[in-house]
Each structure stands twice: as structure tokens, then as C-alpha cells.
């Protein structure tokens, strides 16, 4: 009984917070508290804006930032990750709100949370490691550009245009500014961004983002500048409730929930990977991260919050301002909760342009120029994947960008692997059993050809293999040496069968040697070796196949068979 309990409890324990998390939180709490304060200042307008954009209102955005932010920080797999409402998630939620209403969105969040927890127990997070570095780097560059462009309307002091694409929205914002220019917002955003970028180089330990925002707010108040402020904030969080849940809608909401869960998993794991890359001593646990996001999305709807995910902008701010543990993300959630209940009037006076400057500086600092330069110079394939992923992130959306990056990277990788598959004609001299004269060697070489297949024989290389092999001419016997085939799939097996059938129809006898036991099942399932086995033309070693080929030529009246010699004590040639 205890063994059963251990097997059940062990995977659960692996996903729960550990003592090491608490120990890390106590090492340098001052830095984490300052980082959490900075992130809270940055996260506040984003939470409000994304709540409004989703259609559920500013209260929903704040509830998500507080509840999901705290739970994801506590249960997640990254020490640096900051979670909450995001722009990518908002895009997915808008059509759900339009079709199913507020209750539908909250139900989708609940279902997505359950799916994320299931993915965590299935250890699905490990597959994130297969995302190539150029995809992650391109995603980082692209999302940095998106974050920067999203701030253009506030930095210019114009209303955010309605557009389905960030590039179109940016262009319309610039047009609106040119039509009615004023320099207050531009001056505030540039001043904050410059102070942050220059200050980070000179004195990286000082939280210049806080100082810059406070200075910009004081200047706007004392000089009575015409700069748009954050505005009225809601007070308090609603009581937790499941009143929104309509079980009759669950079947129709499963598909949207899958999309939300996929986006939350993808964005969170990519964000955690990027955060690891911005540090030297951090490594996230992908399965714990999925579990933490699942818990966060289970709880947020109870308080009226929208589905949440890790937010790369807030995570980047967290890392750049010196966070060392999950205490920073917890602090960010606590501060937002305090703002909701107590400090809303003060925060409401912060100019949006100042916060735009913070995010513009953050976007600039997200891009590691040296790392991008190295990746671009590595190979043409890496450069292509990086650029395509960045452009797709900018022009399309996160999920599409990563899919495009993975598809292109996979295609290029398959192309590179396929190039290693070779079909080489090999000399028979060292493979011939028994002693033969030069004339006999020449006669054998005229009628028997041995081909060694090197590397993977799979769909990416199969067509070229078929063309090369079926071009064989003026021979009586073809020996296929298969001991060096490293991988074989169904396409490769079928192409091999087609080549054997074509050669046989031309009157050429085909023999095979050195077939690996691990590849026999694939070949037998597709009937590749059936014809050869029926005529006893599958051999363990190449010398056996050559001897059989010579015997076959004797039967058709071309060669005589010499006396069989004692096999060599050396390892047989396969």
C-alpha cells in the first residue's frame, strides 16, 4: 500500500514548491522587493489595458494580475517569471467574449487551467527543449519589436488606433500625431527611456525605472503638463464564485479552451526560456511552470479574471531590475493588490507616456545584440529561421510565428540530415570469398555491383535514393549493404521496395546484407524483404551475399565456382 501511495505522491510532489524555493527567496530580499515594485508599476497599466481590451473590463485585468500573478509565482517552475493578462491572450479571448459572453470566457479559463495541469502531469514541458535556439532568439527579437511598437500611441500622446496588426496600428498612430503634434508625451517617454538605458549602463544596481516614473509624474503634476494619466482605478477584488459556470456550454467551449491552454503553455515556456537566457544562473522547470500556470488559470476565473499566461515584458523588467527569486513576482502581485485596495488615486496620476518609456527601454534591452549577431553568422539556416520567426511575430502573432519558425527549422534540419544519406558503389575485391585471379575479379565486377547505404533512409532522402539506385545498368546482380543505415521510416522502406521491384523487373537479381534487427520490423511490415526472403537472398554478411551472387552467376552459365576457402577470423564485412 505504501508503495502505491509513493508512486501516486511522487509525481505530485515533484510539481509542488520545494524548500529550495524558500531558501532562494531569503538570500537577497531587498533586490527582489525592489524588482517586484518596479514590475508592479509596469504591470498596472498593462493589466488595466488588457482587461479592457478583452471585453471584461479593467477589473478583470487587475484580478488576473493579482490572483494569477501570485499563484503562478508560487507554484510555477521559474524563479523570474511574472504572469498576468497579455496581449496575445487578449487576441484569442475577444471572439470568445463576442460569442459566449463573460461567463464563457471565465469557463474557458477554468478548462484551460485543468488542461495545463494535465500537461504538467504528462511531463509535456520537456518537449520545449526541442525548440531550436534561432526560433527562441527570433521570438525574442520579434516580441521586443511588438512591445516597443505597442507603446508608440502612448509615447506620441494619441489614442490607440483600432487595427488587427501592430504595424498598421503604429502607422495610424504616427499619422494621428503628424496631424495634431504635441511634444509633452514624446518628451516624457523619451526622458524615461533615456534615463533607464543610460542609468542601467552606469549604475545597474539602481532601479532607474522607478525613479524615472516618479520624476515624470512629479514633473507632470508640478508643471501641469497636458499628459494623459492612467485614470480611475477600481477598488477591491470580487468575492470568489463559480456562478459563471454553465455546464451545458462546456462541450462547445472545449475547442477554445484547447487554444487558450496551448497559447498559455507556449507563451509561458518561451518566456521562461528567454528569461533563462537573460541570466547566467537560472534554469526553469517546464513541467512545474505548466502546473503553476494551470493553478493560476483555475483560480483567476473565480475572481472574475481572464485567462493568464507568463508575460515576457514584465518578466524582462523583472530580470533587468535585479530579481533573483520568485519573491519578486509575489511582491508584484501583493503591490498590485495593495494598489487595488488603497493607492488607486495616487497611481491614477502616472502619465501613460512615462510607462510607455519604461516599456520602450525594456524592449531595447531585451535584444541581446551580440547573441543575435552570433546566431546570424553561425549558418545561413540559423539566420533564415531567426529572421522569419522575428518577422512572423511582428506581422502575425506569437503562435503562428513559433509554428512557422519550427516548420522552417525542421525542414532545414531534415534537408541537412538527408544530405548525409549516401548510396556508394563499393569495390568487391576485399569482399570476395575464396581466391580469384585478376580475370575473375574483373568478370565479377562486370556482373556484380555492391552498394553501401550510409546514413538515414527516410522520407527526406528517399526520392534521391530511388533515382540513384534505379540508374544501375549492365549488371546481373546488385548487393545492397544495409549495415550502415542509421534510420529507416515507412517512406524509406517503401522506396527501397520500389527500387527492388524495378531492378527485378529488369532482370537484375537483388540481394541484401547486414540488415539491422531494429529495422527488420519496419521492412517486414511493409513487405520489403518478402520477395528476397522467398528466394533466400537476405544474408547476414556481405561476403555471404557475394558468394551467393557468384553461385547465381554460375547457374546462369557466366562463372565457375572455386573451392570454398576457410572464412577469415576477422570480423565479417556486413
C-alpha positions as CSV (number, residue, x, y, z in Angstrom):
1,X,0.0,0.0,0.0
2,X,2.8,2.4,0.9
3,X,4.5,1.6,-2.5
4,X,1.3,2.6,-4.3
5,X,1.0,5.8,-2.3
6,X,4.6,6.7,-3.1
7,X,4.0,6.1,-6.8
8,X,0.9,8.4,-6.7
9,X,2.5,11.1,-4.5
10,X,5.9,11.2,-6.2
11,X,4.8,13.0,-9.4
12,X,2.6,15.4,-7.4
13,X,5.5,16.3,-5.0
14,X,7.8,17.0,-8.0
15,X,5.4,19.7,-9.1
16,X,4.9,21.4,-5.7
17,X,7.1,24.2,-4.2
18,X,10.3,23.0,-2.6
19,X,12.4,24.2,0.3
20,X,15.0,25.4,-2.1
21,X,12.5,28.0,-3.4
22,X,12.0,29.4,0.1
23,X,15.8,29.4,0.7
24,X,16.4,31.4,-2.5
25,X,13.7,33.9,-1.5
26,X,15.6,34.7,1.7
27,X,19.0,35.3,0.2
28,X,18.6,38.8,-1.1
29,X,15.1,40.0,-0.4
30,X,15.9,43.7,-0.9
31,X,16.7,43.3,-4.6
32,X,13.6,41.1,-5.1
33,X,11.3,43.6,-3.3
34,X,12.7,46.5,-5.5
35,X,12.3,44.4,-8.6
36,X,8.7,43.5,-7.6
37,X,7.9,47.1,-7.1
38,X,9.2,48.1,-10.5
39,X,7.3,45.3,-12.2
40,X,4.1,46.3,-10.4
41,X,4.4,49.8,-11.7
42,X,4.9,48.5,-15.2
43,X,2.2,45.8,-14.9
44,X,-0.5,48.1,-13.6
45,X,-1.4,49.8,-16.9
46,X,-0.9,46.6,-18.8
47,X,-3.3,44.8,-16.6
48,X,-5.9,47.5,-16.9
49,X,-5.5,47.8,-20.7
50,X,-5.6,44.1,-21.4
51,X,-8.7,43.7,-19.2
52,X,-10.5,46.4,-21.2
53,X,-9.3,45.0,-24.5
54,X,-10.6,41.5,-23.6
55,X,-14.1,42.9,-23.1
56,X,-14.3,42.1,-19.4
57,X,-13.2,45.4,-18.1
58,X,-10.3,46.8,-16.1
59,X,-11.4,44.9,-13.0
60,X,-10.8,41.6,-14.8
61,X,-7.3,42.6,-15.8
62,X,-6.4,43.6,-12.2
63,X,-7.9,40.4,-10.8
64,X,-5.8,38.4,-13.2
65,X,-2.6,40.2,-12.4
66,X,-3.1,39.8,-8.6
67,X,-4.5,36.3,-8.4
68,X,-2.8,34.6,-11.3
69,X,0.4,36.6,-10.7
70,X,0.7,35.3,-7.1
71,X,-0.2,31.7,-7.7
72,X,2.0,31.3,-10.8
73,X,4.9,32.8,-8.9
74,X,4.3,30.4,-6.0
75,X,3.7,27.2,-8.0
76,X,5.5,27.9,-11.3
77,X,8.8,26.5,-12.5
78,X,10.7,29.7,-12.9
79,X,12.2,31.9,-10.3
80,X,11.9,35.0,-12.5
81,X,8.6,34.6,-14.4
82,X,5.9,37.2,-14.0
83,X,2.4,36.2,-15.1
84,X,-0.8,38.1,-15.8
85,X,-3.0,39.2,-18.7
86,X,-1.2,39.5,-22.0
87,X,-1.8,41.0,-25.5
88,X,-1.5,37.6,-27.2
89,X,-4.1,36.1,-24.9
90,X,-6.4,39.1,-25.4
91,X,-6.5,38.5,-29.2
92,X,-7.7,34.9,-28.5
93,X,-10.3,36.0,-26.0
94,X,-12.1,38.7,-28.0
95,X,-14.0,36.3,-30.3
96,X,-14.9,34.1,-27.3
97,X,-16.4,37.1,-25.5
98,X,-18.3,38.1,-28.6
99,X,-19.8,34.6,-28.9
100,X,-20.2,33.3,-25.4
101,X,-20.1,36.4,-23.1
102,X,-18.3,36.9,-19.9
103,X,-19.3,33.5,-18.4
104,X,-17.9,31.8,-21.5
105,X,-14.5,33.4,-21.1
106,X,-14.3,32.5,-17.4
107,X,-15.3,28.9,-18.2
108,X,-12.7,28.7,-20.9
109,X,-10.1,29.9,-18.4
110,X,-11.2,27.2,-15.9
111,X,-11.0,24.5,-18.5
112,X,-7.6,25.7,-19.8
113,X,-6.3,25.5,-16.2
114,X,-7.3,21.9,-16.0
115,X,-5.7,21.1,-19.3
116,X,-2.4,22.8,-18.3
117,X,-2.3,20.7,-15.1
118,X,-2.9,17.6,-17.1
119,X,0.0,18.6,-19.4
120,X,2.2,19.1,-16.4
121,X,1.5,15.6,-15.0
122,X,2.1,14.2,-18.5
123,X,5.5,15.8,-18.4
124,X,4.8,17.7,-21.7
125,X,7.0,20.6,-20.7
126,X,10.1,18.6,-21.7
127,X,9.3,19.0,-25.4
128,X,10.0,22.7,-25.2
129,X,13.7,21.8,-25.2
130,X,13.3,20.8,-28.8
131,X,12.6,24.4,-29.9
132,X,15.7,25.5,-31.7
133,X,17.8,28.4,-30.4
134,X,17.2,30.5,-33.6
135,X,13.4,30.2,-33.0
136,X,13.7,31.4,-29.4
137,X,16.1,34.2,-30.4
138,X,13.8,35.3,-33.3
139,X,10.8,35.2,-31.0
140,X,12.6,37.4,-28.5
141,X,13.6,40.0,-31.2
142,X,10.0,39.9,-32.6
143,X,8.3,40.3,-29.3
144,X,10.7,43.1,-28.3
145,X,9.6,44.9,-31.5
146,X,5.9,44.3,-30.8
147,X,6.3,45.6,-27.2
148,X,8.1,48.7,-28.5
149,X,5.6,49.4,-31.2
150,X,2.7,48.9,-28.8
151,X,3.9,51.9,-26.8
152,X,4.0,54.3,-29.8
153,X,0.5,55.7,-29.4
154,X,1.1,56.5,-25.7
155,X,4.6,57.8,-26.4
156,X,3.1,60.1,-29.0
157,X,0.1,61.1,-26.9
158,X,-2.5,59.8,-29.3
159,X,-5.4,57.4,-28.9
160,X,-4.6,53.8,-29.7
161,X,-5.9,53.1,-33.2
162,X,-8.1,50.1,-33.8
163,X,-6.3,47.7,-36.1
164,X,-5.7,44.0,-36.5
165,X,-2.0,44.4,-36.9
166,X,0.6,46.2,-34.8
167,X,2.3,47.6,-37.8
168,X,-0.9,49.1,-39.1
169,X,-1.8,50.5,-35.7
170,X,1.6,52.1,-35.4
171,X,1.4,53.7,-38.8
172,X,-2.1,55.2,-37.9
173,X,-0.7,56.5,-34.6
174,X,2.1,58.3,-36.4
175,X,-0.4,59.7,-38.9
176,X,-2.6,61.0,-36.0
177,X,0.5,62.6,-34.3
178,X,1.6,64.3,-37.5
179,X,-1.9,65.7,-38.0
180,X,-2.0,67.1,-34.4
181,X,1.5,67.1,-33.0
182,X,2.4,68.0,-29.4
183,X,5.6,67.3,-27.6
184,X,4.7,66.6,-24.0
185,X,4.1,62.9,-24.3
186,X,7.1,62.4,-26.6
187,X,9.3,64.3,-24.1
188,X,8.2,62.3,-21.1
189,X,8.6,58.9,-22.8
190,X,12.0,59.7,-24.3
191,X,13.2,61.1,-21.0
192,X,12.1,58.0,-19.1
193,X,13.6,55.7,-21.7
194,X,16.9,57.5,-21.9
195,X,17.3,57.7,-18.1
196,X,16.6,53.9,-17.9
197,X,19.0,52.9,-20.7
198,X,21.9,55.3,-19.7
199,X,21.4,54.7,-15.9
200,X,21.4,50.9,-16.4
201,X,24.8,51.1,-18.1
202,X,26.3,53.5,-15.5
203,X,24.7,52.2,-12.3
204,X,22.9,48.9,-12.9
205,X,22.1,48.4,-9.3
206,X,19.8,51.4,-9.0
207,X,16.1,51.0,-10.1
208,X,16.1,53.8,-12.6
209,X,12.7,52.8,-13.9
210,X,11.0,53.7,-10.6
211,X,13.0,57.0,-10.3
212,X,12.2,57.9,-13.9
213,X,8.4,57.2,-13.5
214,X,8.3,59.1,-10.2
215,X,10.2,62.1,-11.7
216,X,7.9,62.1,-14.8
217,X,4.8,62.0,-12.6
218,X,6.0,64.9,-10.4
219,X,7.0,67.0,-13.4
220,X,3.6,66.4,-15.0
221,X,1.8,67.4,-11.8
222,X,4.0,70.4,-10.8
223,X,4.1,71.9,-14.3
224,X,0.5,71.0,-15.1
225,X,1.5,69.2,-18.3
226,X,-1.1,68.1,-20.8
227,X,-0.3,64.4,-20.5
228,X,-2.9,61.6,-20.3
229,X,-2.9,59.8,-17.0
230,X,-3.8,56.2,-16.1
231,X,-7.2,57.4,-14.8
232,X,-9.7,55.9,-12.4
233,X,-8.9,52.5,-10.9
234,X,-11.5,50.1,-9.4
235,X,-11.3,49.4,-5.7
236,X,-11.1,45.8,-4.4
237,X,-11.5,42.4,-5.8
238,X,-14.8,40.5,-6.2
239,X,-15.5,37.5,-3.9
240,X,-14.6,34.2,-5.4
241,X,-17.6,32.5,-7.1
242,X,-18.5,29.7,-9.6
243,X,-21.7,31.4,-10.5
244,X,-20.5,31.9,-14.1
245,X,-20.2,28.2,-14.8
246,X,-22.8,26.8,-17.2
247,X,-22.1,23.1,-17.6
248,X,-24.2,22.9,-20.8
249,X,-21.7,25.2,-22.5
250,X,-18.7,23.1,-21.6
251,X,-18.7,20.8,-24.7
252,X,-18.8,23.8,-27.1
253,X,-16.1,25.6,-25.1
254,X,-13.6,22.7,-25.2
255,X,-12.0,23.8,-28.5
256,X,-11.5,27.5,-27.4
257,X,-10.1,26.1,-24.1
258,X,-7.6,24.0,-26.0
259,X,-6.4,27.1,-28.0
260,X,-6.1,29.1,-24.7
261,X,-4.2,26.3,-23.0
262,X,-1.9,25.9,-26.0
263,X,-1.1,29.6,-26.1
264,X,-0.6,29.8,-22.3
265,X,1.8,26.8,-22.4
266,X,3.7,28.1,-25.4
267,X,4.0,31.7,-24.3
268,X,4.9,30.7,-20.7
269,X,7.6,28.2,-21.7
270,X,9.1,30.5,-24.3
271,X,9.1,33.4,-21.8
272,X,10.8,31.2,-19.2
273,X,13.4,30.1,-21.8
274,X,14.1,33.8,-22.7
275,X,14.3,34.7,-19.0
276,X,16.9,31.9,-18.5
277,X,18.9,33.3,-21.5
278,X,18.9,36.7,-19.9
279,X,20.7,35.3,-16.7
280,X,23.6,33.1,-16.0
281,X,22.5,31.1,-13.0
282,X,18.8,30.3,-13.6
283,X,17.1,27.3,-15.1
284,X,13.3,26.8,-15.1
285,X,11.4,23.5,-14.7
286,X,9.0,23.3,-17.6
287,X,6.6,20.9,-16.0
288,X,6.3,22.9,-12.8
289,X,5.8,26.0,-15.0
290,X,2.8,24.3,-16.7
291,X,1.5,23.3,-13.3
292,X,1.8,26.8,-11.9
293,X,0.0,28.3,-14.9
294,X,-2.7,25.7,-14.6
295,X,-3.3,26.6,-10.9
296,X,-3.3,30.3,-11.8
297,X,-5.9,29.8,-14.5
298,X,-8.1,27.7,-12.3
299,X,-8.2,30.4,-9.7
300,X,-8.3,33.6,-11.7
301,X,-11.9,33.0,-13.1
302,X,-13.2,32.6,-9.6
303,X,-12.4,36.3,-9.0
304,X,-13.6,37.4,-12.4
305,X,-10.1,37.3,-14.0
306,X,-9.3,36.5,-17.7
307,X,-7.0,33.5,-18.7
308,X,-3.4,34.3,-17.8
309,X,0.0,33.4,-19.1
310,X,3.6,34.4,-18.4
311,X,4.2,37.9,-19.7
312,X,7.6,38.4,-21.3
313,X,7.6,42.2,-21.0
314,X,7.0,42.0,-17.2
315,X,9.4,39.1,-16.9
316,X,12.1,41.1,-18.8
317,X,11.6,44.1,-16.5
318,X,11.8,41.7,-13.5
319,X,15.1,40.2,-14.7
320,X,16.6,43.6,-15.7
321,X,15.8,45.2,-12.4
322,X,17.7,42.6,-10.5
323,X,15.2,39.9,-9.4
324,X,16.8,36.7,-8.0
325,X,13.9,34.6,-6.8
326,X,10.1,34.3,-7.1
327,X,9.7,36.7,-4.2
328,X,9.9,39.5,-6.8
329,X,6.8,38.2,-8.7
330,X,5.0,37.6,-5.5
331,X,5.8,41.2,-4.4
332,X,4.5,42.5,-7.7
333,X,1.1,40.7,-7.1
334,X,0.9,42.0,-3.5
335,X,1.7,45.6,-4.5
336,X,-1.0,45.4,-7.2
337,X,-3.4,44.1,-4.6
338,X,-2.5,47.0,-2.3
339,X,-3.0,49.4,-5.2
340,X,-6.4,48.0,-5.9
341,X,-7.5,48.5,-2.2
342,X,-5.6,51.6,-1.1
343,X,-3.4,53.5,-3.5
344,X,-5.6,53.8,-6.6
345,X,-5.8,57.6,-6.5
346,X,-2.1,58.1,-6.4
347,X,-1.3,55.7,-9.2
348,X,-4.0,57.1,-11.4
349,X,-1.9,60.2,-11.8
350,X,1.0,58.5,-13.6
351,X,1.3,59.6,-17.2
352,X,0.8,56.8,-19.7
353,X,3.8,58.3,-21.7
354,X,6.1,57.6,-18.8
355,X,5.1,54.0,-18.7
356,X,5.5,53.8,-22.4
357,X,9.0,55.0,-22.0
358,X,9.6,52.2,-19.4
359,X,8.5,49.5,-21.9
360,X,10.4,51.0,-24.8
361,X,13.6,50.9,-22.8
362,X,12.7,47.3,-21.7
363,X,12.1,46.3,-25.3
364,X,15.5,47.7,-26.3
365,X,17.3,45.9,-23.5
366,X,15.6,42.6,-24.3
367,X,17.5,42.2,-27.5
368,X,21.0,40.8,-26.9
369,X,22.8,42.2,-30.0
370,X,25.8,40.0,-29.5
371,X,23.7,36.9,-29.3
372,X,21.7,37.8,-32.4
373,X,24.9,38.6,-34.3
374,X,26.4,35.3,-33.4
375,X,23.3,33.4,-34.4
376,X,23.0,35.1,-37.7
377,X,26.7,34.4,-38.5
378,X,26.5,30.8,-37.5
379,X,24.8,29.3,-40.6
380,X,22.5,30.6,-43.3
381,X,19.8,28.2,-42.0
382,X,20.0,29.7,-38.5
383,X,19.9,33.2,-39.9
384,X,16.9,32.4,-42.0
385,X,15.0,30.8,-39.1
386,X,15.7,33.7,-36.8
387,X,14.6,36.4,-39.3
388,X,11.5,34.5,-40.3
389,X,10.4,34.0,-36.7
390,X,11.0,37.6,-35.8
391,X,9.1,38.9,-38.9
392,X,6.2,36.4,-38.3
393,X,6.0,37.5,-34.6
394,X,5.8,41.1,-35.8
395,X,3.4,40.6,-38.7
396,X,1.2,37.8,-37.4
397,X,1.1,36.5,-33.8
398,X,3.1,34.5,-31.3
399,X,1.6,31.1,-32.0
400,X,1.9,31.4,-35.8
401,X,5.4,32.8,-35.5
402,X,6.6,29.9,-33.4
403,X,4.9,27.4,-35.7
404,X,6.5,29.0,-38.8
405,X,9.9,29.0,-37.1
406,X,9.6,25.3,-36.1
407,X,8.4,24.3,-39.5
408,X,11.2,26.1,-41.3
409,X,13.8,24.9,-38.8
410,X,12.6,21.4,-39.1
411,X,12.6,21.4,-42.9
412,X,16.2,22.8,-42.9
413,X,17.3,20.2,-40.4
414,X,15.8,17.4,-42.4
415,X,17.5,18.8,-45.5
416,X,20.8,18.8,-43.7
417,X,20.3,15.3,-42.4
418,X,19.2,14.0,-45.8
419,X,22.4,15.2,-47.3
420,X,24.2,12.6,-45.1
421,X,22.4,9.7,-46.7
422,X,24.6,8.3,-49.4
423,X,24.5,5.4,-51.8
424,X,28.1,4.5,-52.7
425,X,29.2,1.8,-55.0
426,X,32.0,-0.1,-53.2
427,X,34.8,-2.3,-54.7
428,X,34.3,-6.1,-54.4
429,X,37.9,-7.1,-54.0
430,X,38.1,-7.3,-50.2
431,X,34.6,-8.8,-50.0
432,X,35.0,-11.7,-52.4
433,X,35.2,-15.1,-50.7
434,X,37.8,-17.5,-51.9
435,X,40.8,-16.9,-54.1
436,X,40.3,-15.4,-57.6
437,X,42.5,-14.4,-60.4
438,X,42.6,-10.8,-61.8
439,X,40.4,-12.0,-64.7
440,X,37.8,-13.5,-62.3
441,X,37.8,-10.3,-60.3
442,X,37.2,-8.3,-63.4
443,X,34.5,-10.6,-64.6
444,X,32.8,-10.5,-61.2
445,X,33.0,-6.7,-61.2
446,X,31.3,-6.5,-64.5
447,X,28.3,-8.5,-63.4
448,X,28.0,-7.8,-59.6
449,X,27.6,-4.4,-58.1
450,X,27.6,-3.7,-54.3
451,X,26.0,-0.6,-53.0
452,X,26.5,0.6,-49.4
453,X,23.7,2.7,-48.0
454,X,25.1,5.2,-45.4
455,X,23.1,7.3,-43.1
456,X,19.3,7.7,-42.6
457,X,17.0,6.3,-45.3
458,X,13.8,8.3,-44.6
459,X,11.3,10.5,-46.5
460,X,13.7,13.4,-46.9
461,X,16.3,11.3,-48.7
462,X,14.2,8.6,-50.2
463,X,13.5,10.1,-53.6
464,X,17.1,10.8,-54.4
465,X,18.0,7.3,-53.2
466,X,15.4,5.8,-55.7
467,X,16.8,7.8,-58.6
468,X,20.4,6.8,-57.9
469,X,19.7,3.1,-57.4
470,X,17.4,2.5,-60.4
471,X,20.0,4.1,-62.7
472,X,22.1,0.9,-62.3
473,X,22.8,-0.6,-65.8
474,X,24.7,-3.6,-67.4
475,X,24.9,-5.7,-64.3
476,X,23.3,-9.1,-63.3
477,X,23.4,-8.8,-59.5
478,X,23.0,-5.9,-57.1
479,X,24.0,-6.3,-53.5
480,X,22.5,-3.8,-51.0
481,X,24.8,-3.4,-48.0
482,X,22.5,-2.1,-45.2
483,X,24.6,-2.3,-42.1
484,X,25.2,1.4,-42.1
485,X,21.6,2.5,-42.4
486,X,21.2,4.7,-39.3
487,X,17.4,5.3,-39.5
488,X,14.6,3.9,-41.6
489,X,11.0,5.1,-41.8
490,X,8.0,3.9,-43.8
491,X,8.7,6.1,-46.8
492,X,12.3,4.9,-47.0
493,X,11.2,1.3,-46.7
494,X,8.6,1.7,-49.5
495,X,11.2,3.4,-51.7
496,X,13.6,0.5,-51.1
497,X,10.8,-1.9,-52.0
498,X,10.1,0.0,-55.2
499,X,13.7,0.0,-56.2
500,X,14.0,-3.7,-55.6
501,X,10.9,-4.3,-57.7
502,X,12.1,-2.1,-60.5
503,X,15.5,-3.8,-60.6
504,X,13.9,-7.3,-60.5
505,X,11.6,-6.4,-63.5
506,X,14.7,-5.5,-65.4
507,X,16.1,-9.0,-64.8
508,X,18.6,-7.9,-62.2
509,X,18.9,-10.1,-59.1
510,X,18.8,-8.1,-55.8
511,X,20.4,-9.3,-52.6
512,X,20.6,-7.7,-49.2
513,X,23.2,-8.0,-46.4
514,X,23.7,-6.6,-42.9
515,X,20.0,-5.7,-42.2
516,X,19.9,-4.5,-38.6
517,X,17.4,-6.3,-36.2
518,X,15.8,-2.9,-35.2
519,X,14.9,-2.2,-38.9
520,X,13.5,-5.7,-39.7
521,X,10.1,-4.9,-38.2
522,X,9.6,-1.9,-40.5
523,X,10.8,-3.8,-43.5
524,X,8.6,-6.8,-42.8
525,X,5.5,-4.7,-42.0
526,X,5.7,-3.2,-45.5
527,X,6.7,-6.5,-47.2
528,X,10.1,-5.1,-48.4
529,X,12.0,-8.3,-47.9
530,X,9.3,-10.8,-48.7
531,X,10.5,-11.4,-52.3
532,X,14.1,-11.6,-51.3
533,X,13.4,-14.0,-48.4
534,X,11.3,-16.2,-50.7
535,X,14.4,-16.7,-52.9
536,X,16.9,-16.8,-49.9
537,X,18.5,-13.6,-50.9
538,X,18.9,-11.9,-47.5
539,X,22.3,-12.5,-45.9
540,X,24.0,-11.7,-42.6
541,X,27.3,-10.5,-44.1
542,X,28.4,-9.1,-47.4
543,X,30.9,-12.0,-48.2
544,X,27.9,-14.4,-47.9
545,X,26.0,-12.3,-50.3
546,X,28.9,-12.0,-52.8
547,X,29.4,-15.8,-52.6
548,X,25.7,-16.3,-53.3
549,X,25.8,-13.8,-56.2
550,X,28.8,-15.7,-57.7
551,X,26.9,-19.0,-57.3
552,X,23.9,-17.5,-59.1
553,X,26.1,-16.3,-62.0
554,X,27.5,-19.9,-62.2
555,X,24.0,-21.3,-62.5
556,X,23.2,-18.9,-65.4
557,X,26.5,-20.0,-67.1
558,X,28.7,-17.0,-66.5
559,X,31.1,-18.1,-63.8
560,X,32.6,-21.3,-62.4
561,X,32.6,-21.8,-58.6
562,X,36.0,-22.2,-57.0
563,X,36.6,-24.3,-54.0
564,X,35.3,-22.7,-50.8
565,X,38.0,-21.4,-48.6
566,X,38.1,-21.1,-44.8
567,X,36.4,-17.9,-43.7
568,X,38.7,-15.3,-42.2
569,X,38.9,-15.0,-38.4
570,X,38.4,-11.2,-38.8
571,X,35.0,-9.6,-38.1
572,X,32.7,-10.3,-41.1
573,X,32.1,-7.5,-43.5
574,X,28.5,-6.6,-43.4
